């Protein structure tokens, strides 16, 4: 699947708490600290997050949050001023 399709599955997964839709479902809220723990750290990817988190880690092939953000930017995602992590 493409990056946007993987991102959609990530945002809609009940197993992933670090990425979710905003209140109007027009943008994504990403809690960076939780994202790094839940999806990028070996303990998070294979521990409490279970199979779903490990699959997401492998599918994005990102090991740093900055790499994930670069992929978002390549697909036209932009940071909205005033939104800093989870609301």
Secondary structure as UniProt FT lines:
FT   HELIX           3..12
FT   TURN            14..15
FT   STRAND          19..21
FT   TURN            23..24
FT   STRAND          28..30
FT   HELIX           32..35
FT   HELIX           36..40
FT   HELIX           42..46
FT   TURN            47..49
FT   HELIX           50..60
FT   HELIX           65..74
FT   TURN            75..76
FT   TURN            81..82
//
